[in-house]
Amino acid sequence: MGLRINDIVPNFSAETDLGPIRFHDWIGDKWAILFSHPKDYTPVCTTEFGAVAQLAKEWEAHNTKVIGLSVDGVEEHKGWKKDIEAVSGAKAVFPIIADASLEVSKQFDMLPADAYLPDGRTAADSASVRSVFIISPDKKLQLSMTYPMSVGRNFAEILRALKALQKTYGQPLATPANWTEGQDVVIALSLDDAAAEEKFGAFDARLPYLRMTSNA
């Protein structure tokens, strides 16, 4: 059974380019985003790490720590960061997990248990290590996405999803399609109309089961 929404994520120990971590301790009482990559010094991944670096103020504003993972060693990560910063024009202050053993990738169900890195390997040998995991302060998985090597991740969408998760976290709410911060949200069906009005005030019932509010 793989890692599913609302599962507690693995609490692994790992080396990073910024020193050793114990994952749950590193998260602390914040939200966390783990984004993984199949190899250092690859073109699409370099642009993605740069995009994360450029959003540093957003992650901080939303009480979120970000951490990369790549299936290479600490020294490769340190060198690669110089390229990332040169391309993005932003300081990459987040850690990158060194997962040359594939231990973390396997725990997060990105690779099968019998996966290994052959001699002379390329990024294609660990291609499925291109995932994003958003984790809440209770250490539970709230969202995951996996991309192919040919499609660069949209970190504006990942930030939007983070904001939506934080807006609805522990609340009888959901966000509609294409929601952005500040827009109306959906009242969950776990509340009947009377309870919904008591909690949120007057609401817009577009359908009996689609009730929107701006008061959340």
Residue, then its C-alpha position, 0 to 999 in steps of 0.5 A: m500500500g502506497l502513501r495516501i492522503n491523510d497518512i502520516v508521512p515517513n519520519f526518516s533521517a537523512e543527510t542534506d546539503l545543509g546538514p542532517i535532519r530528522f524529518h518530523d523534527w525538521i517540519g516542527d509546527k509548520w506546513a512542509i513541501l517536499f519536492s523530489h528530483p531524479k538527478d542533479y544537473t538536469p535542465v528541467c529540475t534546475t528551473e524548478f529548483g529556481a522557481v522554488a527559490q524565487l518564492a521564498k517570501e511566499w513560503e515564509a508568509h504561509n508558515t511553510k518549509v520547503i525541502g528538495l530531494s534528489v537522487d545524488g549526494v551532498e557534494e553534488h547538491k552543493g555544486w548544483k545549487k550554484d547553477i540554480e542560483a545563477v539561472s534563477g537570480a535567487k538564493a536557494v536557502f532550502p535544504i536538498i536531501a541526498d537520497a543516493s540510497l533511494e531510501v526516502s524515495k521508496q518510503f514515499d512510494m516514488l520507486p518500487a522496493d527493488a529499484y536500484l541505480p545502475d552504473g552510468r545511470t541517467a535521470a531516466d533510471s529514477a524518472s518517477v522521482r518527480s513528485v510534490f508532497i504537501i504536508s500539514p503540521d500534524k505530519k499528514l499528507q494533504l496533497s501529492m502530485t507526480y510529473p513526467m520528466s518532460v513537464g516542468r512543475n508549475f509552482a504557482e499552482i503548488l502555491r495556490a494549492l497550499k493556500a487552498l489547503q490552509k484555507t480549508y484545513g480543519q474547516p467544513l469548507a472546500t475550494p471550487a475549480n480555479w479558486t484563488e486567494g480571496q474568492d468565495v469558497v464552498i460550504a461542505l455538505s456536512l453542514d445542513d443549511a441551518a448550521a451553515e447559516e449559523k456558522f457563515g451567515a447568509f450564503d449563495a445557494r447556487l444549487p441545493y448542494l453547491r453553497m458559496t460563502s465569502n465569510a470563511 
